[in-house]
Amino acid sequence: MTLILLLLAFCSHQRQVNAGRPLRVLGLFPHPGVSHFHFFQPIMQALAEAGHEVSVVSHFPNKKPPMRYKDFPLTGMDHLTNSVDLKFFDQRSIFKHYFEFFLLNEWGIAACNATLRSEALNSVLKKKPGYFDVIILEQFNTDCLMGVAHHLRAPVIALSSCALMPWHYERMGAPVITSHMPTLFLGLSQDMNFGQRLFNWFTHHTLNWMYKLISVPAADALVQYKFGRDMPSVGKLARNTSVFFVNQHYSLSGPKPLPPNVIELGGLHIQQAKPLSSELLRIMDSAEHGVILISWGSMIRADSLTPAKRDGILRAVGRLKQQVIWKWENETLDAKPANMHIMKWLPQRDILCHPNLKVFMTHAGLMGSSEAAYCGVPVVTTPMYGDQFLNAAALVQRGMGVQLDYEDIGENNVLRALKKALDPKYAEAAKTVSRSFKHRPRPVLQTAIWWVEHVAHSGGDTLLQPSAVHMSPFVYHSLDCYLIVGAILTIVIASWATLIQRCFFAKQKAKTD
């Protein structure tokens, strides 16, 4: 009996040792957008700093990697930095999101093809299946790297730097209630009228089916070429995702009915404040009426504005009392008013949290929107593409944002929008959002690390996965139940109608006789 107890204690101790050992973590990030990687990189770095062995396949090697952090750089693709020309947005269409889908699909195919053929991935694939304890990868516009995870036989944690795409919900068993959950590509808030709800329902389902019919077969062809025809479809493999980290938080994007395998980590990229440069500090501290920041992110080139729109902004700024800092990619800007300061790069988070910052004029990218929510700053949003319309609508709904459409940029409209956002009620609404955004049970990065370690040590924790993941849409939406109930009601109603009809004709015949 004593021997048995000792053996049990030894086995229990071994399980605890295995559960506490350093993990072997692989990160797969094929998309060349640096704004996406800003959400992924803090997780990978924190895992390495926690003592785990981290391998990262990406376009953005860590300039100061910690111990146990190893980069496998992807090459041959242009980075999506300062690459978007604003002339692209001069034409508007209510079906623009479908054109964006095809653009995303092309990006996904290119990134998938380049990654599968890369030396970086080939180096990783030299490891035996089962070597990695967990694989962390981006699920965005392609699922092709689910084939890599399947080949390496490791549980998967998915990351999304934006709100969930229409095709992400089914794989996680998450319900989609289109009456109050706006689709990522549409500029709708959770408060929708009937027409908006109908458009939202139609858009969600059509984009979901387009992904299944177009993007999944394209990824399958590339993955099967790499690993052989026996490789299952990536559409099926995506349903094996253990946990999904999504860059959103209810205080900004609204509450949603998410299952426990979908973890909200909005604002994870926001780090401790750093001191501003002497030049920026002088501008921020000396501005008697405060400062306005204009920045349209890492991809959009502000200097590609048409002359009319650029001059409209400059004239509007010249009529303001506030100092204005603009992220501008050139050294010079003609007709710049005395209260405007241009800089090629800005520490956006540190400027936004300065107490003298009054308004943030933004394209409503999720990173900047999250920083505005964190710092409690009112915004003037000018969404251009992708999830920016969704983020802008959420900021407006919460009372901390004013929307200025790109096609409406002009002196009077810019001035009107900025003055409206300077109203104290917008600052108060922004502070309310900030309090909720910051107040969490534990630091968001600690939450991410806990879940990575949990998934790795549990081998994927299949108990987290809702059974809905493996249901057909017909069964999931209870259409079989509706069909049976409808059939029964039809039979009952038809029977009563037939009975009443026969009684009526019998009565008529009796009268005739």
TIMI-325700 format. One line per 8 residues: their letters; for each residue x, y, z of C-alpha. Coordinates in steps of 0.05 Angstrom, whole numbers, plus 32768, in hexadecimal, padded with zeros to 4 digits. Layout:
A) X Y Z | ...
***
This chain:
MTLILLLL) 8000 8000 8000 | 8039 8030 8012 | 805A 8020 7FCF | 801A 8031 7FA9 | 8013 8073 7FCD | 805C 8084 7FBD | 8051 8074 7F74 | 8012 809F 7F72
AFCSHQRQ) 8037 80D8 7F93 | 8071 80D1 7F62 | 8041 80D1 7F25 | 801E 810E 7F41 | 8060 8131 7F4B | 8075 8120 7F03 | 8034 813D 7EE8 | 8042 817D 7F0E
VNAGRPLR) 8089 8180 7EF4 | 8071 8176 7EAC | 803C 81AA 7EB6 | 8070 81DC 7ECD | 80A7 81CD 7E9A | 80B9 8201 7E65 | 808D 81FC 7E28 | 80A3 81F8 7DDF
VLGLFPHP) 8078 822C 7DBD | 8074 823A 7D72 | 8057 827B 7D56 | 8041 827E 7D0D | 8031 82C3 7CF2 | 8030 82C5 7CA5 | 800D 8308 7C9B | 803E 8341 7C8B
GVSHFHFF) 8017 8377 7CB1 | 803E 8394 7CEB | 7FFF 83AE 7D0D | 7FE7 8366 7D14 | 802A 8350 7D30 | 8026 8385 7D66 | 7FEF 835A 7D86 | 8015 8319 7D7F
QPIMQALA) 805C 832C 7D92 | 804F 833E 7DDC | 8032 82F8 7DE8 | 806E 82D5 7DC8 | 80A0 8301 7DED | 807C 82F8 7E30 | 807E 82AC 7E27 | 80C9 82AE 7E1B
EAGHEVSV) 80D2 82DB 7E58 | 80A9 82A8 7E81 | 80DE 8274 7E70 | 80BE 8250 7E35 | 80E2 823F 7DF4 | 80C2 826A 7DBE | 80CC 8264 7D73 | 80AC 829A 7D47
VSHFPNKK) 80A1 8297 7CFC | 808F 82DE 7CE5 | 80A3 8319 7CBB | 80B9 8341 7CF8 | 80F5 8326 7D1E | 80FC 833E 7D65 | 8131 8375 7D68 | 8140 8365 7DB1
PPMRYKDF) 812B 831D 7DBC | 812B 8302 7E03 | 814C 82C0 7E13 | 8128 8283 7DF7 | 8108 82AD 7DBF | 811E 8297 7D79 | 8109 82B8 7D38 | 80FF 8295 7CF6
PLTGMDHL) 80F7 82D1 7CC8 | 80CA 82CF 7C8A | 80E5 82F4 7C4E | 80D0 8305 7C08 | 808F 832A 7C17 | 8086 8376 7C1D | 8071 838D 7C62 | 802F 83B1 7C65
TNSVDLKF) 804C 83F0 7C84 | 803C 8436 7C68 | 8023 8410 7C2B | 7FDA 8426 7C24 | 7FCD 8460 7BF5 | 7F90 8489 7C0A | 7F7B 8494 7BC2 | 7F62 844C 7BC6
FDQRSIFK) 7F29 8464 7BF2 | 7F0F 849C 7BC5 | 7EDC 846B 7BA8 | 7EA7 8450 7BD8 | 7E76 8416 7BCF | 7E45 83F3 7BFE | 7E64 83B2 7BE5 | 7EAB 83C7 7BF4
HYFEFFLL) 7EB2 8391 7C29 | 7EAD 835B 7BF4 | 7EE7 837A 7BCD | 7F0D 837C 7C0F | 7EFE 8332 7C18 | 7F20 8321 7BD6 | 7F5B 834E 7BE8 | 7F62 8329 7C2A
NEWGIAAC) 7F5D 82E7 7C06 | 7F95 82FA 7BD7 | 7FC0 8310 7C12 | 7FB1 82CE 7C35 | 7FC4 82A3 7BF9 | 8005 82CA 7BEF | 8018 82C6 7C39 | 8007 827C 7C3B
NATLRSEA) 802F 826B 7BFD | 806B 8294 7C14 | 806B 8275 7C59 | 8063 822D 7C43 | 809E 8235 7C13 | 80CA 825C 7C45 | 810B 8245 7C64 | 80F0 825E 7CA6
LNSVLKKK) 80B7 822C 7CA7 | 80E3 81F4 7C8B | 8112 81FF 7CC6 | 80D7 81F7 7CF6 | 80BD 81B9 7CD2 | 80FF 8195 7CE0 | 80E4 818C 7D27 | 80C0 814A 7D32
PGYFDVII) 8074 814A 7D39 | 8063 8153 7D82 | 80A1 817D 7D91 | 807A 81BD 7D9C | 804A 81BF 7DD7 | 801E 81F5 7DB8 | 8019 821C 7D78 | 8002 8264 7D78
LEQFNTDC) 7FED 827E 7D33 | 7FC6 82B6 7D13 | 7F82 82A5 7CF6 | 7F71 82DE 7CC8 | 7F68 82D6 7C7D | 7F81 828F 7C75 | 7F83 824F 7C9E | 7FBB 822F 7C77
LMGVAHHL) 7FEA 822B 7CB4 | 7FB9 81FE 7CD6 | 7FD8 81CA 7CA8 | 801B 81D8 7CC8 | 7FFD 81CF 7D0D | 7FDD 818E 7CF8 | 801F 8175 7CDD | 8044 8187 7D1D
RAPVIALS) 800C 8169 7D49 | 8005 81A1 7D7C | 7FC8 81C5 7D99 | 7FB9 8208 7D7A | 7FAB 824C 7D97 | 7F91 827D 7D63 | 7F9C 82C8 7D65 | 7F75 8300 7D43
SCALMPWH) 7F8D 8347 7D46 | 7F47 8360 7D34 | 7F00 834B 7D46 | 7EEC 8305 7D31 | 7EE2 82FC 7CE7 | 7E9F 82DE 7CCF | 7EC1 829A 7CC4 | 7EDF 8297 7D0A
YERMGAPV) 7E9F 828B 7D31 | 7E8C 8245 7D19 | 7ED1 8227 7D27 | 7ECD 823E 7D70 | 7E83 822C 7D7B | 7E75 8276 7D87 | 7E2E 828E 7D78 | 7E23 82C6 7D46
ITSHMPTL) 7DE6 82F0 7D55 | 7DE4 831F 7D1A | 7DAD 834A 7D38 | 7DE0 836A 7D67 | 7E25 8350 7D53 | 7E3E 837A 7D18 | 7E69 8358 7CE3 | 7EB1 8370 7CE4
FLGLSQDM) 7EB0 838F 7C9E | 7E73 83BB 7CA9 | 7E71 83FE 7CCC | 7E39 83EA 7CFB | 7E34 83ED 7D47 | 7E0B 83BD 7D72 | 7DCF 83EB 7D6A | 7DB3 83DB 7D25
NFGQRLFN) 7D71 83EB 7D03 | 7D4D 83B7 7CD9 | 7D70 83C8 7C98 | 7DB4 83C5 7CB9 | 7DA4 8383 7CDB | 7D8F 8366 7C98 | 7DCE 837F 7C76 | 7DF8 8365 7CB0
WFTHHTLN) 7DD8 8320 7CAD | 7DE1 831B 7C62 | 7E2A 8333 7C65 | 7E3E 8304 7C9D | 7E23 82C6 7C7B | 7E3B 82D7 7C35 | 7E83 82E6 7C4D | 7E83 82A6 7C76
WMYKLISV) 7E70 827D 7C39 | 7EA0 82A2 7C0C | 7ED8 8290 7C3B | 7EC4 8246 7C3A | 7EBC 8244 7BEF | 7EF8 826E 7BDB | 7F2D 8276 7C12 | 7F2B 8230 7C2F
PAADALVQ) 7F34 820A 7BEC | 7F6E 8239 7BDA | 7F91 822B 7C1C | 7F83 81E0 7C15 | 7FA6 81DE 7BD1 | 7FE5 81FE 7BEE | 7FE6 81D4 7C2D | 7FDB 8193 7C09
YKFGRDMP) 8012 81A4 7BD7 | 8040 81AD 7C13 | 802B 8172 7C3F | 8008 8142 7C0F | 7FC1 8132 7BFA | 7FB2 810F 7C3B | 7FB1 8152 7C60 | 7F6A 8162 7C78
SVGKLARN) 7F48 81A3 7C62 | 7F5F 81DF 7C8A | 7F15 81F0 7C93 | 7F0E 81B0 7CBC | 7F51 81BA 7CE0 | 7F3C 8200 7CF6 | 7F06 81E0 7D21 | 7F3E 81C2 7D4B
TSVFFVNQ) 7F53 8206 7D65 | 7F57 8201 7DB1 | 7F53 824A 7DC5 | 7F4A 828B 7D9F | 7F6B 82CC 7DB7 | 7F46 8308 7D9A | 7F5C 8350 7D9E | 7F1B 836D 7DB8
HYSLSGPK) 7EFA 8380 7DFA | 7EB1 838A 7E0A | 7EBC 83D1 7E22 | 7ED0 83E5 7DDB | 7EAF 83B3 7DAC | 7E72 83A1 7DD5 | 7E60 8361 7DFC | 7E58 8321 7DD5
PLPPNVIE) 7E43 82DA 7DE7 | 7E88 82B9 7DE1 | 7E97 8272 7DF9 | 7ED1 8268 7E2A | 7F01 8254 7DF2 | 7EFE 829B 7DD5 | 7F28 82CA 7E01 | 7F23 8316 7DFB
LGGLHIQQ) 7F68 8335 7E00 | 7F5A 837B 7DE6 | 7F92 83AC 7DF4 | 7FC7 8376 7DFF | 7FF9 839D 7DD6 | 7FF5 83D9 7E05 | 8034 83DA 7E2E | 804F 8406 7E66
AKPLSSEL) 8056 844F 7E54 | 8099 8468 7E3C | 80B4 84AF 7E43 | 80A5 84DD 7E08 | 80DE 84FD 7DE1 | 80F2 8543 7DF7 | 80D2 8560 7DB8 | 808F 853D 7DC2
LRIMDSAE) 808F 854B 7E0D | 8099 8595 7DFF | 805E 8597 7DCE | 8031 856F 7DFC | 8041 8595 7E3C | 8041 85DB 7E1F | 7FFF 85D6 7DF8 | 7FD1 8606 7E1D
HGVILISW) 7F91 85EA 7DFD | 7FA8 85A2 7DF7 | 7FC0 8577 7DBD | 7F9D 8552 7D84 | 7FBF 8514 7D67 | 7FB4 84FF 7D1E | 7FCC 84B9 7D0C | 7FB1 8487 7CD9
GSMIRADS) 7FDB 844C 7CEE | 8017 8426 7CD3 | 7FFB 8413 7C8E | 7FDA 8453 7C74 | 8004 848A 7C56 | 7FE7 84CC 7C6C | 8012 84EF 7C37 | 7FE9 84CD 7C01
LTPAKRDG) 7FAD 84F8 7C11 | 7F91 8520 7BD6 | 7FA6 856A 7BD8 | 7F5E 857F 7BE6 | 7F57 8552 7C23 | 7F9D 8562 7C3D | 7F91 85AD 7C37 | 7F4D 85A6 7C58
ILRAVGRL) 7F6D 8586 7C95 | 7FA3 85BB 7C97 | 7F72 85F5 7C94 | 7F46 85D5 7CC9 | 7F82 85CB 7CF7 | 7F97 8613 7CEC | 7F54 862A 7D09 | 7F5D 8603 7D4A
KQQVIWKW) 7F7C 8619 7D8C | 7F9A 85D5 7D9A | 7FDF 85BD 7D84 | 7FDA 8584 7D51 | 800B 854B 7D46 | 8004 8525 7D04 | 8026 84E4 7CF0 | 803F 84FA 7CAC
ENETLDAK) 806E 84D0 7C82 | 8094 8509 7C61 | 80C6 853A 7C7D | 809E 8577 7C66 | 8056 858C 7C60 | 8044 85CA 7C37 | 8016 85FE 7C56 | 801D 85DF 7C9B
PANMHIMK) 7FFD 860C 7CD0 | 8026 8623 7D0C | 8001 85F5 7D3C | 800F 85B5 7D15 | 804B 8587 7D21 | 805B 854E 7CF1 | 8082 850F 7D01 | 8090 84CF 7CDB
WLPQRDIL) 8088 84A2 7D18 | 8064 84AC 7D5A | 8061 8487 7D9D | 8015 8486 7D96 | 8003 8464 7DD7 | 802F 8494 7E01 | 8013 84D2 7DDE | 7FCA 84BA 7DE7
CHPNLKVF) 7FD3 84B0 7E32 | 7FF2 84F5 7E3D | 7FC0 851E 7E66 | 7FC3 8558 7E35 | 7FAC 852E 7DF9 | 7F65 8544 7DE8 | 7F50 851F 7DA8 | 7F6B 84E7 7D7D
MTHAGLMG) 7F5C 84EB 7D32 | 7F63 84A3 7D1B | 7F51 8471 7CE4 | 7F33 8445 7D1C | 7F64 840C 7D16 | 7F5A 83DD 7D51 | 7F9F 83E9 7D6F | 7F94 8435 7D71
SSEAAYCG) 7F4B 842E 7D86 | 7F61 8401 7DC0 | 7F95 8434 7DD5 | 7F62 846C 7DD2 | 7F33 8442 7DFD | 7F6C 8432 7E2E | 7F81 847A 7E34 | 7F3A 8496 7E35
VPVVTTPM) 7F42 84C5 7DF9 | 7F09 84DD 7DCB | 7F12 84CD 7D82 | 7F00 84E6 7D3D | 7EFE 84A7 7D12 | 7F09 84A3 7CC7 | 7F04 8458 7CB7 | 7F23 8441 7C75
YGDQFLNA) 7F1D 83F5 7C70 | 7F16 83B3 7C94 | 7F01 83B4 7CDD | 7F0B 83FF 7CE3 | 7EC1 840C 7CD4 | 7EAD 83DC 7D0B | 7EDC 83FD 7D3D | 7EC5 8443 7D29
AALVQRGM) 7E7B 8430 7D33 | 7E8B 8413 7D78 | 7EB0 8453 7D8D | 7E76 847F 7D75 | 7E43 8453 7D99 | 7E69 845A 7DDA | 7E66 84A5 7DD5 | 7EB1 84AF 7DD1
GVQLDYED) 7EB7 84B6 7D85 | 7EA2 84E2 7D4B | 7EA3 84C3 7D05 | 7EBF 84EB 7CCA | 7EBB 84C3 7C8A | 7EF6 84C6 7C5C | 7ECF 84E2 7C21 | 7EB6 851A 7C4F
IGENNVLR) 7EFB 8534 7C62 | 7EFC 857F 7C57 | 7F0B 85BE 7C80 | 7EC6 85C8 7C9E | 7EB7 857E 7CAA | 7EFA 8572 7CCC | 7EF3 85B0 7CF7 | 7EAC 859D 7D0A
ALKKALDP) 7EBF 8556 7D1D | 7EFB 856B 7D47 | 7ED4 85A0 7D6C | 7E9D 856E 7D7A | 7ECE 853C 7D96 | 7EEC 8573 7DC3 | 7EA9 8577 7DE7 | 7EB4 8560 7E30
KYAEAAKT) 7E7D 852C 7E2A | 7EA8 8504 7DF9 | 7EE2 8505 7E2A | 7EB5 84ED 7E62 | 7E9B 84B3 7E37 | 7EE2 84A1 7E25 | 7EF6 849F 7E6F | 7EBB 8470 7E7D
VSRSFKHR) 7ED2 8440 7E47 | 7F1A 8445 7E60 | 7F06 8431 7EA7 | 7EE4 83F2 7E8D | 7F1B 83E3 7E5B | 7F51 83E4 7E90 | 7F2B 83C2 7EC9 | 7F37 8377 7EC0
PRPVLQTA) 7F40 833C 7EEF | 7F89 8335 7EDC | 7FBA 8356 7EAC | 7FA8 8343 7E65 | 7FED 8327 7E54 | 7FEB 82FA 7E91 | 7FA8 82E0 7E79 | 7FC6 82CE 7E35
IWWVEHVA) 8001 82AA 7E54 | 7FD4 8283 7E84 | 7FAA 826A 7E49 | 7FE7 8257 7E1F | 8003 822E 7E58 | 7FBF 820F 7E67 | 7FB4 81F9 7E1E | 7FFB 81DE 7E19
HSGGDTLL) 7FFA 81B6 7E5A | 7FB4 819B 7E4D | 7FC4 8186 7E05 | 7F8D 81B4 7DEB | 7F57 81AD 7E21 | 7F21 818E 7DF7 | 7EEE 819E 7E2D | 7EF2 81E8 7E18
QPSAVHMS) 7ED7 81D8 7DD2 | 7E8B 81DF 7DCB | 7E69 81A5 7DA7 | 7E4D 81DA 7D78 | 7E91 81DA 7D54 | 7E81 8197 7D34 | 7E38 81A2 7D25 | 7E1E 81B0 7CE0
PFVYHSLD) 7DFD 81F5 7CD8 | 7DBB 81D1 7CCD | 7DBE 81B0 7D12 | 7DE1 81EB 7D35 | 7DA8 821B 7D24 | 7D74 81E6 7D36 | 7D58 81E7 7CF0 | 7D47 819D 7CF7
CYLIVGAI) 7D1C 81AE 7D34 | 7CFA 81E7 7D0F | 7CEE 81B8 7CD5 | 7CCD 8183 7D00 | 7CA4 81B6 7D27 | 7C8F 81D7 7CE6 | 7C7C 8194 7CC8 | 7C52 8183 7D05
LTIVIASW) 7C30 81C6 7D05 | 7C23 81C0 7CBA | 7C04 817B 7CC4 | 7BD9 8192 7CFE | 7BC1 81D0 7CD9 | 7BB5 81A9 7C99 | 7B8E 8174 7CC0 | 7B62 81A7 7CE2
ATLIQRCF) 7B57 81CC 7CA0 | 7B43 818B 7C7E | 7B16 8178 7CB7 | 7AF4 81BD 7CB8 | 7AED 81BB 7C6D | 7ACC 8176 7C6E | 7A9D 818B 7CA6 | 7A8A 81CA 7C80
FAKQKAKT) 7A7C 81A3 7C40 | 7A56 816E 7C67 | 7A2A 81A4 7C86 | 7A1E 81C4 7C42 | 7A0A 8181 7C25 | 79DB 8174 7C5E | 79B8 81B7 7C52 | 79B3 81A8 7C08
D) 7994 8163 7C16
***
